[in-house]
Amino acid sequence: MRALIVDDSVSMLSHMKSLVESTGDLSCFAYTDPVRALDAARTTTFDIALIDYNMPVMDGIELIRCLRDMPDYAQVPIVMITTSIDEDVRIRALEAGATDFLPKSPLAAELKVRVRNLIKMSSAVRKLNDQAASLAQDVEAATRALLVREEEMIFRLSLALEYRDNDTGGHTLRVAAYSQVIAQRLGLRPATCRAIFLASPLHDVGKVAIPDAILLKPGRLDTEEFEIIKGHATIGERILGGSSSDLIQLAAEIAGGHHERWDGSGYPLGLAGHMIPLAARIVAIADVFDALTTDRPYKTTMSIEDALAYIENERARHFDPTCVDAFLAGRDDILIIKLGTRPDAMAA
């Protein structure tokens, strides 16, 4: 273990160093200059510090305060050595972070006992810190493993939904990727962009409750059939709602709100504007763009340029204008996802 001793008196410094080293397995680093001592503390972690009060340039209280501001010295025992018995000095030293006080000329026996006790305390604190750090690493690893499993479950479930919808062309994965691009262009935090990417594949989970005759119908739906299929938004939100997982809660918002429209003419609740959750507004654009540009039994595929123009024309009607701007700003990334190649390949 290492001890830091700071005293501007060479003789006192030598005396203290000899006494401290006699307490046992302790290496002493002695400094007459508090500034040099502070520099040493930035590169070497000391287990205990003994600091004189009266020193030029920087007194002991200021040195203690500087040490306590360093992360490695938050709990290291720091002893102030002083001839002053002034209560104000002691209070200021304690406020700065002093652990204990020693008189300027302590008895050797007293110094040894008190330093030995402080060393034991420092050792115990170090063990606790090591245990806490190890526990934190274990918790982080376990949390990371849970998140990985959660992500895998979501994507496997979304794949199952594609088979249910007779669509194995990667619709849910493209919607997830488009949604992430929009979120990034909106300037959302990376963690939020990632969460939207992971939650968006479950936007149509409610379709598991829609009869095959309607879900897989090759032609256009009649009014009654369309009312039934519209129920998938409410069903999806109900399936995912009430989860303790933040990611599943976000997926529930998306499932329930991705068919709402900015002007309030959507379903299931007729929400308008910012009443629609942001993630649902983002996925609405991603979902429609992919649907327009993907072959379906009941419709012909729209060209990419026409689909981009449609999204722009639906600004402030179907879609959030800000999300439309973000979508169009990420046009190159969107085309890479759609085409699986460079954007200029569209013209080839």
Secondary structure, DSSP 8 states (H G I E B T S, - for coil): -EEEEE-S-HHHHHHHHHHHHTTSS-EEEEES-HHHHHHHHHHS--SEEEEESS-SSS-HHHHHHHHHTSGGGSSS-EEEEES---HHHHHHHHHHT--EEEESS--HHHHHHHHHHHHHHHHHHHHHHHHHHHHHHHHHHHHHHHHHHHHHHHHHHHHHHHHHTT--S-HHHHHHHHHHHHHHHTT--HHHHHHHHHHGGGTTGGGGGS-HHHHT-SS---HHHHHHHHHHHHHHHHHHTT-S-HHHHHHHHHHHHTT--TTS--SSS---GGGS-HHHHHHHHHHHHHHHTS-BTTB----HHHHHHHHHHTBTTTB-HHHHHHHHHTHHHHHHHHHSS-GGGGG-
